[in-house]
Amino acid sequence: MNESSKTDWDRIGAMSDEAIDTSEIPPLSKAFFEKATLRTPQHPVAVTVHVDPDVLAWFQAQGQDYEQRVNAALRIYAEAHQP
């Protein structure tokens, strides 16, 4: 995203939970929780990989969290190629 958000995050952050309108969100059913799985964050492993300079530059141009974006792209690729 290169455009700034028009959301008033200060106002949102100051809202209490009770002030947030959740009337359009359906309640979670028992079936949802029966299928749900607990996911705990994994600790990243530091590695050295060789990438083309233009690929690295593109990810870096997306923002300071470019390493997380590279990880997300690798995860999508790896999950798409699971047997």
Biopython code that builds the backbone (N, CA, C, O; Angstrom):
import numpy as np
from Bio.PDB.StructureBuilder import StructureBuilder

atoms = [
    (1, "MET", "N", (0.843, -1.174, 0.000)),
    (1, "MET", "CA", (0.000, 0.000, 0.000)),
    (1, "MET", "C", (0.888, 1.236, 0.000)),
    (1, "MET", "O", (1.725, 1.409, 0.886)),
    (2, "ASN", "N", (0.704, 2.075, -0.977)),
    (2, "ASN", "CA", (1.482, 3.298, -1.047)),
    (2, "ASN", "C", (0.665, 4.510, -0.643)),
    (2, "ASN", "O", (1.230, 5.582, -0.427)),
    (3, "GLU", "N", (-0.663, 4.369, -0.534)),
    (3, "GLU", "CA", (-1.503, 5.485, -0.144)),
    (3, "GLU", "C", (-1.701, 5.477, 1.358)),
    (3, "GLU", "O", (-1.794, 4.415, 1.974)),
    (4, "SER", "N", (-1.766, 6.664, 1.948)),
    (4, "SER", "CA", (-1.991, 6.769, 3.383)),
    (4, "SER", "C", (-3.432, 6.404, 3.709)),
    (4, "SER", "O", (-4.348, 6.667, 2.930)),
    (5, "SER", "N", (-3.611, 5.800, 4.858)),
    (5, "SER", "CA", (-4.947, 5.449, 5.320)),
    (5, "SER", "C", (-5.695, 6.708, 5.726)),
    (5, "SER", "O", (-5.107, 7.634, 6.284)),
    (6, "LYS", "N", (-6.974, 6.743, 5.450)),
    (6, "LYS", "CA", (-7.804, 7.876, 5.858)),
    (6, "LYS", "C", (-8.502, 7.585, 7.183)),
    (6, "LYS", "O", (-9.329, 8.373, 7.641)),
    (7, "THR", "N", (-8.165, 6.451, 7.796)),
    (7, "THR", "CA", (-8.762, 6.070, 9.072)),
    (7, "THR", "C", (-8.182, 6.931, 10.189)),
    (7, "THR", "O", (-6.974, 7.162, 10.240)),
    (8, "ASP", "N", (-9.037, 7.396, 11.073)),
    (8, "ASP", "CA", (-8.605, 8.170, 12.235)),
    (8, "ASP", "C", (-8.218, 7.183, 13.331)),
    (8, "ASP", "O", (-9.025, 6.870, 14.207)),
    (9, "TRP", "N", (-6.974, 6.692, 13.280)),
    (9, "TRP", "CA", (-6.526, 5.648, 14.196)),
    (9, "TRP", "C", (-6.496, 6.113, 15.644)),
    (9, "TRP", "O", (-6.697, 5.308, 16.554)),
    (10, "ASP", "N", (-6.247, 7.407, 15.873)),
    (10, "ASP", "CA", (-6.262, 7.913, 17.251)),
    (10, "ASP", "C", (-7.662, 7.774, 17.850)),
    (10, "ASP", "O", (-7.807, 7.377, 19.006)),
    (11, "ARG", "N", (-8.696, 8.103, 17.061)),
    (11, "ARG", "CA", (-10.067, 7.971, 17.534)),
    (11, "ARG", "C", (-10.418, 6.503, 17.772)),
    (11, "ARG", "O", (-11.041, 6.159, 18.776)),
    (12, "ILE", "N", (-10.007, 5.641, 16.833)),
    (12, "ILE", "CA", (-10.280, 4.211, 16.968)),
    (12, "ILE", "C", (-9.581, 3.659, 18.211)),
    (12, "ILE", "O", (-10.179, 2.903, 18.977)),
    (13, "GLY", "N", (-8.328, 4.031, 18.410)),
    (13, "GLY", "CA", (-7.575, 3.548, 19.555)),
    (13, "GLY", "C", (-8.148, 3.989, 20.885)),
    (13, "GLY", "O", (-7.978, 3.303, 21.893)),
    (14, "ALA", "N", (-8.830, 5.136, 20.901)),
    (14, "ALA", "CA", (-9.395, 5.668, 22.136)),
    (14, "ALA", "C", (-10.762, 5.059, 22.460)),
    (14, "ALA", "O", (-11.278, 5.251, 23.561)),
    (15, "MET", "N", (-11.348, 4.329, 21.510)),
    (15, "MET", "CA", (-12.675, 3.752, 21.738)),
    (15, "MET", "C", (-12.608, 2.588, 22.717)),
    (15, "MET", "O", (-11.652, 1.812, 22.712)),
    (16, "SER", "N", (-13.628, 2.476, 23.550)),
    (16, "SER", "CA", (-13.737, 1.314, 24.431)),
    (16, "SER", "C", (-14.347, 0.167, 23.628)),
    (16, "SER", "O", (-14.952, 0.390, 22.579)),
    (17, "ASP", "N", (-14.186, -1.052, 24.120)),
    (17, "ASP", "CA", (-14.772, -2.208, 23.433)),
    (17, "ASP", "C", (-16.285, -2.068, 23.303)),
    (17, "ASP", "O", (-16.867, -2.465, 22.294)),
    (18, "GLU", "N", (-16.917, -1.503, 24.325)),
    (18, "GLU", "CA", (-18.371, -1.355, 24.318)),
    (18, "GLU", "C", (-18.837, -0.357, 23.248)),
    (18, "GLU", "O", (-19.975, -0.444, 22.786)),
    (19, "ALA", "N", (-17.989, 0.574, 22.855)),
    (19, "ALA", "CA", (-18.374, 1.592, 21.875)),
    (19, "ALA", "C", (-18.296, 1.085, 20.437)),
    (19, "ALA", "O", (-18.785, 1.748, 19.523)),
    (20, "ILE", "N", (-17.696, -0.065, 20.231)),
    (20, "ILE", "CA", (-17.544, -0.607, 18.880)),
    (20, "ILE", "C", (-18.809, -1.359, 18.488)),
    (20, "ILE", "O", (-19.257, -2.258, 19.198)),
    (21, "ASP", "N", (-19.384, -0.974, 17.336)),
    (21, "ASP", "CA", (-20.603, -1.607, 16.843)),
    (21, "ASP", "C", (-20.255, -2.934, 16.179)),
    (21, "ASP", "O", (-19.637, -2.955, 15.115)),
    (22, "THR", "N", (-20.645, -4.021, 16.796)),
    (22, "THR", "CA", (-20.395, -5.356, 16.246)),
    (22, "THR", "C", (-21.687, -6.038, 15.815)),
    (22, "THR", "O", (-21.724, -7.258, 15.652)),
    (23, "SER", "N", (-22.751, -5.253, 15.629)),
    (23, "SER", "CA", (-24.064, -5.835, 15.351)),
    (23, "SER", "C", (-24.122, -6.594, 14.027)),
    (23, "SER", "O", (-24.979, -7.461, 13.854)),
    (24, "GLU", "N", (-23.231, -6.285, 13.096)),
    (24, "GLU", "CA", (-23.261, -6.973, 11.807)),
    (24, "GLU", "C", (-22.367, -8.210, 11.780)),
    (24, "GLU", "O", (-22.307, -8.906, 10.766)),
    (25, "ILE", "N", (-21.684, -8.486, 12.863)),
    (25, "ILE", "CA", (-20.809, -9.650, 12.921)),
    (25, "ILE", "C", (-21.593, -10.820, 13.514)),
    (25, "ILE", "O", (-22.059, -10.731, 14.650)),
    (26, "PRO", "N", (-21.746, -11.903, 12.773)),
    (26, "PRO", "CA", (-22.514, -13.038, 13.313)),
    (26, "PRO", "C", (-21.745, -13.687, 14.469)),
    (26, "PRO", "O", (-20.514, -13.670, 14.489)),
    (27, "PRO", "N", (-22.464, -14.250, 15.413)),
    (27, "PRO", "CA", (-21.785, -14.931, 16.519)),
    (27, "PRO", "C", (-21.060, -16.174, 16.011)),
    (27, "PRO", "O", (-21.477, -16.793, 15.032)),
    (28, "LEU", "N", (-19.968, -16.530, 16.689)),
    (28, "LEU", "CA", (-19.234, -17.731, 16.313)),
    (28, "LEU", "C", (-19.967, -18.947, 16.862)),
    (28, "LEU", "O", (-20.339, -18.990, 18.035)),
    (29, "SER", "N", (-20.164, -19.924, 16.003)),
    (29, "SER", "CA", (-20.933, -21.102, 16.376)),
    (29, "SER", "C", (-20.039, -22.170, 17.013)),
    (29, "SER", "O", (-18.813, -22.066, 16.988)),
    (30, "LYS", "N", (-20.663, -23.179, 17.573)),
    (30, "LYS", "CA", (-19.940, -24.312, 18.141)),
    (30, "LYS", "C", (-19.142, -25.018, 17.036)),
    (30, "LYS", "O", (-18.029, -25.490, 17.269)),
    (31, "ALA", "N", (-19.724, -25.082, 15.836)),
    (31, "ALA", "CA", (-19.039, -25.719, 14.705)),
    (31, "ALA", "C", (-17.737, -24.999, 14.369)),
    (31, "ALA", "O", (-16.741, -25.627, 14.010)),
    (32, "PHE", "N", (-17.760, -23.677, 14.491)),
    (32, "PHE", "CA", (-16.528, -22.910, 14.232)),
    (32, "PHE", "C", (-15.418, -23.365, 15.167)),
    (32, "PHE", "O", (-14.301, -23.644, 14.731)),
    (33, "PHE", "N", (-15.737, -23.439, 16.466)),
    (33, "PHE", "CA", (-14.721, -23.791, 17.444)),
    (33, "PHE", "C", (-14.306, -25.257, 17.346)),
    (33, "PHE", "O", (-13.190, -25.600, 17.737)),
    (34, "GLU", "N", (-15.175, -26.127, 16.835)),
    (34, "GLU", "CA", (-14.803, -27.519, 16.638)),
    (34, "GLU", "C", (-13.768, -27.662, 15.522)),
    (34, "GLU", "O", (-12.930, -28.562, 15.562)),
    (35, "LYS", "N", (-13.826, -26.786, 14.541)),
    (35, "LYS", "CA", (-12.881, -26.832, 13.428)),
    (35, "LYS", "C", (-11.648, -25.975, 13.668)),
    (35, "LYS", "O", (-10.636, -26.150, 12.989)),
    (36, "ALA", "N", (-11.713, -25.060, 14.615)),
    (36, "ALA", "CA", (-10.610, -24.128, 14.854)),
    (36, "ALA", "C", (-9.388, -24.850, 15.400)),
    (36, "ALA", "O", (-9.503, -25.828, 16.139)),
    (37, "THR", "N", (-8.225, -24.354, 15.024)),
    (37, "THR", "CA", (-6.979, -24.901, 15.558)),
    (37, "THR", "C", (-6.163, -23.765, 16.156)),
    (37, "THR", "O", (-6.184, -22.643, 15.651)),
    (38, "LEU", "N", (-5.452, -24.059, 17.224)),
    (38, "LEU", "CA", (-4.606, -23.069, 17.874)),
    (38, "LEU", "C", (-3.319, -22.925, 17.083)),
    (38, "LEU", "O", (-2.651, -23.911, 16.774)),
    (39, "ARG", "N", (-2.984, -21.699, 16.763)),
    (39, "ARG", "CA", (-1.743, -21.415, 16.059)),
    (39, "ARG", "C", (-0.897, -20.515, 16.942)),
    (39, "ARG", "O", (-1.322, -19.417, 17.301)),
    (40, "THR", "N", (0.269, -20.963, 17.285)),
    (40, "THR", "CA", (1.170, -20.141, 18.081)),
    (40, "THR", "C", (2.274, -19.628, 17.172)),
    (40, "THR", "O", (2.716, -20.336, 16.267)),
    (41, "PRO", "N", (2.722, -18.400, 17.408)),
    (41, "PRO", "CA", (3.766, -17.856, 16.538)),
    (41, "PRO", "C", (5.067, -18.644, 16.661)),
    (41, "PRO", "O", (5.439, -19.100, 17.742)),
    (42, "GLN", "N", (5.731, -18.787, 15.552)),
    (42, "GLN", "CA", (7.021, -19.452, 15.547)),
    (42, "GLN", "C", (8.115, -18.399, 15.625)),
    (42, "GLN", "O", (7.956, -17.285, 15.126)),
    (43, "HIS", "N", (9.215, -18.757, 16.248)),
    (43, "HIS", "CA", (10.338, -17.835, 16.298)),
    (43, "HIS", "C", (11.090, -17.934, 14.983)),
    (43, "HIS", "O", (11.484, -19.025, 14.572)),
    (44, "PRO", "N", (11.293, -16.791, 14.313)),
    (44, "PRO", "CA", (11.992, -16.840, 13.026)),
    (44, "PRO", "C", (13.446, -17.277, 13.195)),
    (44, "PRO", "O", (14.050, -17.097, 14.252)),
    (45, "VAL", "N", (13.980, -17.844, 12.145)),
    (45, "VAL", "CA", (15.356, -18.290, 12.111)),
    (45, "VAL", "C", (16.116, -17.362, 11.177)),
    (45, "VAL", "O", (15.676, -17.106, 10.056)),
    (46, "ALA", "N", (17.249, -16.861, 11.635)),
    (46, "ALA", "CA", (18.068, -15.996, 10.792)),
    (46, "ALA", "C", (18.845, -16.852, 9.798)),
    (46, "ALA", "O", (19.520, -17.808, 10.180)),
    (47, "VAL", "N", (18.740, -16.496, 8.517)),
    (47, "VAL", "CA", (19.455, -17.210, 7.463)),
    (47, "VAL", "C", (20.043, -16.195, 6.493)),
    (47, "VAL", "O", (19.669, -15.022, 6.489)),
    (48, "THR", "N", (20.953, -16.664, 5.688)),
    (48, "THR", "CA", (21.495, -15.846, 4.612)),
    (48, "THR", "C", (21.067, -16.481, 3.296)),
    (48, "THR", "O", (21.328, -17.659, 3.053)),
    (49, "VAL", "N", (20.414, -15.700, 2.455)),
    (49, "VAL", "CA", (20.025, -16.184, 1.135)),
    (49, "VAL", "C", (20.498, -15.177, 0.098)),
    (49, "VAL", "O", (20.621, -13.985, 0.381)),
    (50, "HIS", "N", (20.755, -15.658, -1.074)),
    (50, "HIS", "CA", (21.172, -14.801, -2.172)),
    (50, "HIS", "C", (19.955, -14.542, -3.052)),
    (50, "HIS", "O", (19.344, -15.479, -3.567)),
    (51, "VAL", "N", (19.609, -13.286, -3.222)),
    (51, "VAL", "CA", (18.497, -12.900, -4.088)),
    (51, "VAL", "C", (18.991, -11.856, -5.080)),
    (51, "VAL", "O", (19.976, -11.160, -4.836)),
    (52, "ASP", "N", (18.298, -11.764, -6.183)),
    (52, "ASP", "CA", (18.651, -10.756, -7.183)),
    (52, "ASP", "C", (18.443, -9.367, -6.597)),
    (52, "ASP", "O", (17.484, -9.145, -5.858)),
    (53, "PRO", "N", (19.339, -8.421, -6.921)),
    (53, "PRO", "CA", (19.238, -7.074, -6.355)),
    (53, "PRO", "C", (17.904, -6.391, -6.624)),
    (53, "PRO", "O", (17.398, -5.663, -5.769)),
    (54, "ASP", "N", (17.325, -6.618, -7.806)),
    (54, "ASP", "CA", (16.060, -5.960, -8.115)),
    (54, "ASP", "C", (14.914, -6.534, -7.290)),
    (54, "ASP", "O", (13.974, -5.814, -6.952)),
    (55, "VAL", "N", (14.982, -7.817, -6.963)),
    (55, "VAL", "CA", (13.955, -8.433, -6.126)),
    (55, "VAL", "C", (14.026, -7.851, -4.721)),
    (55, "VAL", "O", (13.002, -7.476, -4.151)),
    (56, "LEU", "N", (15.237, -7.774, -4.157)),
    (56, "LEU", "CA", (15.413, -7.199, -2.835)),
    (56, "LEU", "C", (14.968, -5.736, -2.823)),
    (56, "LEU", "O", (14.302, -5.297, -1.886)),
    (57, "ALA", "N", (15.328, -4.994, -3.847)),
    (57, "ALA", "CA", (14.948, -3.576, -3.915)),
    (57, "ALA", "C", (13.431, -3.418, -3.943)),
    (57, "ALA", "O", (12.887, -2.503, -3.326)),
    (58, "TRP", "N", (12.752, -4.310, -4.657)),
    (58, "TRP", "CA", (11.283, -4.220, -4.708)),
    (58, "TRP", "C", (10.688, -4.442, -3.329)),
    (58, "TRP", "O", (9.822, -3.680, -2.899)),
    (59, "PHE", "N", (11.141, -5.476, -2.630)),
    (59, "PHE", "CA", (10.616, -5.725, -1.283)),
    (59, "PHE", "C", (10.948, -4.566, -0.353)),
    (59, "PHE", "O", (10.092, -4.147, 0.426)),
    (60, "GLN", "N", (12.155, -4.044, -0.411)),
    (60, "GLN", "CA", (12.532, -2.930, 0.449)),
    (60, "GLN", "C", (11.698, -1.691, 0.153)),
    (60, "GLN", "O", (11.408, -0.914, 1.063)),
    (61, "ALA", "N", (11.310, -1.495, -1.092)),
    (61, "ALA", "CA", (10.494, -0.335, -1.469)),
    (61, "ALA", "C", (9.086, -0.427, -0.890)),
    (61, "ALA", "O", (8.374, 0.576, -0.840)),
    (62, "GLN", "N", (8.674, -1.623, -0.448)),
    (62, "GLN", "CA", (7.330, -1.794, 0.112)),
    (62, "GLN", "C", (7.240, -1.301, 1.551)),
    (62, "GLN", "O", (6.139, -1.150, 2.079)),
    (63, "GLY", "N", (8.371, -1.048, 2.191)),
    (63, "GLY", "CA", (8.338, -0.533, 3.557)),
    (63, "GLY", "C", (9.345, -1.232, 4.448)),
    (63, "GLY", "O", (10.013, -2.184, 4.045)),
    (64, "GLN", "N", (9.434, -0.728, 5.682)),
    (64, "GLN", "CA", (10.441, -1.227, 6.615)),
    (64, "GLN", "C", (10.245, -2.695, 6.983)),
    (64, "GLN", "O", (11.202, -3.369, 7.366)),
    (65, "ASP", "N", (9.039, -3.188, 6.872)),
    (65, "ASP", "CA", (8.778, -4.585, 7.243)),
    (65, "ASP", "C", (8.980, -5.530, 6.058)),
    (65, "ASP", "O", (8.288, -6.540, 5.928)),
    (66, "TYR", "N", (9.940, -5.185, 5.195)),
    (66, "TYR", "CA", (10.127, -5.980, 3.980)),
    (66, "TYR", "C", (10.529, -7.421, 4.275)),
    (66, "TYR", "O", (10.205, -8.321, 3.499)),
    (67, "GLU", "N", (11.233, -7.656, 5.391)),
    (67, "GLU", "CA", (11.628, -9.027, 5.704)),
    (67, "GLU", "C", (10.400, -9.895, 5.995)),
    (67, "GLU", "O", (10.356, -11.064, 5.612)),
    (68, "GLN", "N", (9.406, -9.316, 6.673)),
    (68, "GLN", "CA", (8.169, -10.053, 6.927)),
    (68, "GLN", "C", (7.435, -10.318, 5.625)),
    (68, "GLN", "O", (6.798, -11.361, 5.477)),
    (69, "ARG", "N", (7.513, -9.394, 4.681)),
    (69, "ARG", "CA", (6.861, -9.587, 3.379)),
    (69, "ARG", "C", (7.545, -10.699, 2.590)),
    (69, "ARG", "O", (6.880, -11.502, 1.935)),
    (70, "VAL", "N", (8.877, -10.743, 2.654)),
    (70, "VAL", "CA", (9.612, -11.821, 1.991)),
    (70, "VAL", "C", (9.194, -13.155, 2.608)),
    (70, "VAL", "O", (8.945, -14.123, 1.890)),
    (71, "ASN", "N", (9.117, -13.204, 3.941)),
    (71, "ASN", "CA", (8.706, -14.430, 4.617)),
    (71, "ASN", "C", (7.295, -14.838, 4.198)),
    (71, "ASN", "O", (7.037, -16.014, 3.945)),
    (72, "ALA", "N", (6.380, -13.865, 4.124)),
    (72, "ALA", "CA", (5.000, -14.167, 3.724)),
    (72, "ALA", "C", (4.958, -14.715, 2.297)),
    (72, "ALA", "O", (4.222, -15.660, 2.016)),
    (73, "ALA", "N", (5.745, -14.124, 1.398)),
    (73, "ALA", "CA", (5.779, -14.605, 0.017)),
    (73, "ALA", "C", (6.321, -16.033, -0.048)),
    (73, "ALA", "O", (5.794, -16.868, -0.785)),
    (74, "LEU", "N", (7.370, -16.310, 0.722)),
    (74, "LEU", "CA", (7.922, -17.668, 0.749)),
    (74, "LEU", "C", (6.928, -18.658, 1.344)),
    (74, "LEU", "O", (6.827, -19.794, 0.880)),
    (75, "ARG", "N", (6.189, -18.228, 2.379)),
    (75, "ARG", "CA", (5.195, -19.103, 2.997)),
    (75, "ARG", "C", (4.085, -19.445, 1.995)),
    (75, "ARG", "O", (3.690, -20.605, 1.881)),
    (76, "ILE", "N", (3.586, -18.447, 1.276)),
    (76, "ILE", "CA", (2.535, -18.680, 0.276)),
    (76, "ILE", "C", (3.025, -19.677, -0.776)),
    (76, "ILE", "O", (2.303, -20.597, -1.159)),
    (77, "TYR", "N", (4.256, -19.482, -1.234)),
    (77, "TYR", "CA", (4.814, -20.394, -2.236)),
    (77, "TYR", "C", (4.928, -21.809, -1.676)),
    (77, "TYR", "O", (4.527, -22.776, -2.322)),
    (78, "ALA", "N", (5.485, -21.922, -0.452)),
    (78, "ALA", "CA", (5.687, -23.236, 0.147)),
    (78, "ALA", "C", (4.347, -23.943, 0.377)),
    (78, "ALA", "O", (4.226, -25.137, 0.101)),
    (79, "GLU", "N", (3.356, -23.227, 0.874)),
    (79, "GLU", "CA", (2.048, -23.846, 1.122)),
    (79, "GLU", "C", (1.358, -24.249, -0.172)),
    (79, "GLU", "O", (0.638, -25.247, -0.205)),
    (80, "ALA", "N", (1.568, -23.489, -1.229)),
    (80, "ALA", "CA", (0.958, -23.819, -2.521)),
    (80, "ALA", "C", (1.585, -25.056, -3.150)),
    (80, "ALA", "O", (0.989, -25.682, -4.026)),
    (81, "HIS", "N", (2.787, -25.409, -2.704)),
    (81, "HIS", "CA", (3.482, -26.546, -3.281)),
    (81, "HIS", "C", (3.606, -27.727, -2.323)),
    (81, "HIS", "O", (4.456, -28.596, -2.513)),
    (82, "GLN", "N", (2.771, -27.759, -1.310)),
    (82, "GLN", "CA", (2.737, -28.907, -0.400)),
    (82, "GLN", "C", (2.156, -30.113, -1.137)),
    (82, "GLN", "O", (1.248, -29.963, -1.955)),
    (83, "PRO", "N", (2.669, -31.291, -0.852)),
    (83, "PRO", "CA", (2.130, -32.486, -1.529)),
    (83, "PRO", "C", (0.704, -32.787, -1.060)),
    (83, "PRO", "O", (0.094, -33.752, -1.520)),
]
sb = StructureBuilder()
sb.init_structure("model")
sb.init_model(0)
sb.init_chain("A")
sb.init_seg("    ")
for serial, (resi, resn, name, xyz) in enumerate(atoms, 1):
    if name == "N":
        sb.init_residue(resn, " ", resi, " ")
    sb.init_atom(name, np.array(xyz, "f"), 0.0, 1.0, " ", f" {name:<3s}", serial, name[0])
structure = sb.get_structure()
